[in-house]
Amino acid sequence: MKLSFATLVLGTILLTSFFIQPTIAGSAFCDSKCNFRCSKAGRKDRCLKYCGICCADCNCVPSGTFGNKDECPCYRDKKNSKGGPKCP
């Protein structure tokens, strides 16, 4: 009984990670746009994370490494929990 329960738990974890990983990885479009957008960021890992989230929601990333947010209103208008801009 304990072995079958452990097998079920392990199987569930493996299947969950298999299906969740592609959504975390992002699309090739978002990855390339965010890599350029965050290329000069001081905190590149944080920039890539939030840029990827915003790109997945909005399907666009403003051109350049800073500014130009008027090109993508969805990206521009996303706010964090404190009311500041969410997208880099």
Secondary structure, 3 states (H helix, E strand, C coil): CHHHHHHHHHHHHHHHHHHHHHHHHCCHHHHHHHHHHCCCCCCHHHHHHHHHHHHHHHCCCCCCCCCCHHHCHHHHHCECCCCCECCC
